[in-house]
Amino acid sequence: MKISKEKKIDDYAAFQQLFGGLDENVRLLEEEFGVTVFTGAESLKITGEKGDVESAAEAIDALIALTRKEPLGRQQISAVVDMVRRGKAHGVKDLMSSVTVGRGKTVYPKSIGQKLYCDAIRQNPVTFGIGPAGTGKTYLAVALAVDALKNREVDKIILTRPAVEAGEKLGFLPGDLADKVDPYLRPLYDALEELMGGAESYLKNIERGLVEIAPLAYMRGRTLNRSFIILDEAQNTTKEQMKMFLTRLGEGSKMVVTGDDTQIDLPHNVISGLTHAERVLKGVKDIAVVRLEYCDVVRHELVSRIIRAYDAAARAEAEKRAREEDARSGSAKDTSEKE
């Protein structure tokens, strides 16, 4: 049964943000919930099926609250829509809990998954952040590392990643070892530079020894005390490398391991240290594993759709192989029975 619900406009600036250019944001809400929104001089009216209208009204209230934080866009709307559908719209206030980093720059989690990830990092000595590209795994970890350094919770930030890339060998790259691994560490440089307030501040911290960026091989044999250590692209570690890295943890330190287990560039006969560690360390006290999903993607909205399409294709291929295997097994069984 269709109903209508009216909401009074009290804060015109907030509602102006909610509407967006040419009412783009409202049109997006209409599409997501299957409702129609009419705007008047002092109120807006939502029309549709009862459950859809209630959900849309809940999303609008949550989005109005978020306007106190930053301008609304598709990312924020998608996050709130997801929260409403999960029955967690009350958690919108959690998206407003910020991390202040270099020169007053403020970073906010943009989804429930990102908020859970940030909480896990704050509460555990070791946290695994696993999920697809664009979910903010590395960026948020670096933001929390900068925050910890600024608040003197740690003495140093250490960022590392394995020097492995799809189809490439380090020996074919020009220069010495530092030159060879530099391109692999570039994403970490970029994140640190932005979050520390620019190249000058970032380089100064490097020179003072407060920040270290190095390939994973350089971690062997060290004990890392009072450090915030981030291992990026961990899906490209071996089991041995992952164990070596995790056992570097020293007093007063915190480790974050990030990776996307759908983009493993290791040889097919080599088990990823990330997937192995997730399985082996499950249930170990003070180690958290947070899985980020499509709804946590904060890059261009098309990135989420691309990831979904590739995963759907992979599932279809796996199902096809399973059917073919079943057919072969059935054929072999029939032949055996005839004999």
N, C-alpha and C positions, 0 to 999 in steps of 0.2 A: 504494500500500500504506500502510495506517495504522500509525503507530508512536506510542510515548509517550516523553516525555523528562522527567526529573525534575530540578528545580533546588532546591538546598538553601537555606533561608532563614537567612542569617547576620546581616543587619542588619534587625531587626524594624521599626524606625522607617521605614526606606526602603521596605520591603515594604508597610507600612501606607499610605504615600503612594501606592504603586503601585496598590493595590487601590482606593482612593478610597471615597467614601461608598456603602454597599451594593454594594461591588465594582464600581462603575460603570466605572472605568478598565479593569479586567480584561475586563468584558463588551464594551467597545469593541474591545479587542485581539482577542477571540474573533470579533467580527463582521468586523473588517478582514482577518484571516488565515484565517478559516474553521476555527478550531481550538476545542477545549474545554479549559478550564483548571480543574483541581481543586486546591483548597487544603487542606493538612493542617496539623498542628501545627508541623512543622519543615521542610516542603518544599511545593512545588507541582508538579503534573504537567500537562504539555501533551500533548494527544492530537489527532492528525489526520494528514493526508498528510505525508510526510517533509519535502518542501520547505516547506510551510506551518508545520510545527512548528519547523524550524530558523530560519525567519524570525521567528516569534513569540518564540522564545528569544533571538534576537539583539536584538529590540526591547526585551524585558524587561531585558536587561543594560544596554542604552543608557539606558533610563528610570531604572533604579536609579542610574546614574551622575548623571543630571540632578537627582535629588532633593537633591543637595548644593547646588544652585543656588537652587531655588524650588519651591513646591508644584506638583505635576503637575496639569494640566488637559487639556482636549480639544486645545488648541492645541499643547502640547508633544507629546502623543501623536501627533497628526496629522503633525507635523514629523518625528518619529522614524520613524513608519510609512513616510512618503515616502522618507526617507533609506535605510531598509532595502531598500525596493523598488528604489531606484536603485543599490544596492550600495555605499552611502556611510555605513553605520552607524558606521564608524570616525571619521567627522567630527563625532560628537556632542560631542566635547571642544571643538570650535570654537564650539558654541552656548553654551559656558560662558565665553567670552572677553567680558568686560564693558566697558562705557563708564561711568565714574563722572562724574556731572554735579553739579548744584547740591545742596548740603547732604548730600553722601554718597549721593544717589539713584543707583542702579545700573540701567543699561539693558542688556539682552541681546538679541542677534539670536535670533529664534525659529524660524528655518528656514535651510536651506542657502543659499537665494536671498538672504536678508537678510544672512547672513555674507559672501557674495561681494560684495554691495553695499557693506557697511562696509569690506571690504578694498580695494575699488576706490577708494573715497573717500580712504582713507588713502594710497594709493599713486600717485594721479594728480592733476594740477592741475585737470582738468575731468572730471566724471563725470556721465553721464546715467542716471537711474533711471526706467525706464519700466515701468508695470504697472497692474493694476486697483486700484480703491479698496480700502483696508484692508490694503495690503501694507507699510505703515510707511515709505513712501518719504520723506515730509516729516519725520516724527517722528525717524527715525534720523539723517537729515541734520542736523537741529537739535541732536540729542544730541551728534553728533560736532563740531558747531560750538561748542557750549558747552564741550566737553572741550578743544578746541583753544584757546579763549579762556582757559580756566582755567590751561592749561599754558603760556600766553604764546607759543604758536606763531603766533598772529595778534593784531592789536591791536583788531579790530572784527568784529562779525557784522552782515552786511547781508542782510535778507530782503526779497524782492520778488515780485510776481506781477502779471500783466496784469489790468486791471479790466474783465473781460469775463464775462458770465454769460448763461446760456441765456435768450433772449427778452427781455432787459432792456437798457435804454440808460441810461447815467449821467445824462443830462439829465432823466430823469423822476424821479430820486431827489432828496429834499430836501437843503438845506444847501450849503455850499461844497465845493470839491474834496476837502478832507480828510474831510469828513462823508460824501461820496459813496463814497469808496474804502475807508473804514474797515471796512464789513461784509465786503469781499472779503479783507481782511488779517486778519480775526478768527481764522481757524484758526492763523495764525502766532503771533498774540499768545498764544493758549491753550497752544500747544506750548512756547513760550519760558517762559511763566509757570510751567508745571509743572516744566520741566527746570531752571530756575534756582532752584527752591526756594521759589516763592511770589511773590505780586504785589509785595511790598515789595522783594525782591531784584531782580526783573525791572525795576521802575520806576527803581530806583537806577541800574541799568546803562544804561537809556535816558537818564537825566539826565546821566550821565557821558560819554555819547557812545560807549559801548562796543557798543551795539546800535542799529541803524537799521532801521526797517521802512517801506518806501515803495513806491508803485506803480511799475511798470516804466518809465513815461515819465520818471521822475525820474533814471534811470540815464544818460540821454543826455549825452554830452560829458564824462563823468567817467573818471578812471583810478583804479582801486581797488587800492591797494597794501596788503599785509599784512592782508588781509581774508578772511573766510570768507563767501562770497556764495552764497545759495540762491535760485534762481528756481523758484517753485512754480507748479503749474497751467500748465506750459509748453506744453501742447497748444493753448492759446488765444493763443499768440503768432503773429504773422505771420513770414514769412521775414526781412523787414527788421528786425523787432524782435529776433529771435533773433540775427542777425548783430551788431546794435548791442550787445546784452547781452554776448555772448561776447568781443567786442573791448574790453570794459572791463577785462579781466583785467590786473592789474599785478603787480609783483614781490612774491614771497612770499605770493601769494594763492591761494586754492582756490575753485573753483566747483562747485556741484552743481545740476543741472537735473532737476527731477522733473515727471512728467506721466503722464496716462492717455490714450493715443491712441484709446481707444474712446469718449471723452467730449469730443469737440471741439465747442465752442459757436460757432465762427466761421461766417460765411456760407458756403454750400456752394461758392461760387466762389473762396474764399480758401484757399490751401494752408497747413496748419499748419506753423509754424516748427520744431516738435518733430520731426515725421516727416521734414521736409526736411533738418534738421540730422543726424538719424540716418543718412540716406542719404548726404549729402555728406561727412560727417566720418568715415565708416567707414574704419578703418585708419590714421587720423592718430595719430601717436605722442603719448603722454601724455594721450589722451582715451579714457575707458572708457565703454562702454555696457552697462548691466546690465538685463536684462529680468526682472522679477518676475512670477510666475505665480499661478494659483489656490491652489497649495499654500503660498504665502507670505502669504496673507490671515490677519491676526491679529485681526480684529474678530470679531463673533459668527459662528459657523460657518455660519449661514444666508447670510451675505454671499457666501461662496464659491459656494454653490449657486445663489444669485440670478444672480451673474455668469456662471456656466456656462450657466444657462438662457437668458439674453439672448444669449450668444454662439452657442449652438446655434440659436436662432431666427434670428439674423442669417445664419448659414451656410446654413440651410434656405432663407431668402428669396433669398440670392445664387444658390444652386443652381437655384431655381425660375426666376429671371430668366434664368439661363444656358440652361436648357432651352427656355424660351419664345423666346429669341433664336435658338437653334439651329433650332427649329421654323419660325420665320419665315424664316430663311435658306434652309432646305431647301425651303420652299414657294415662295419667290421663284426658286430655282434650277429647280424643276420647271416653273414657269410660263414661264421663259425658254427652257427646252429645247423645250417644246411649241410656242412661237412660232417 
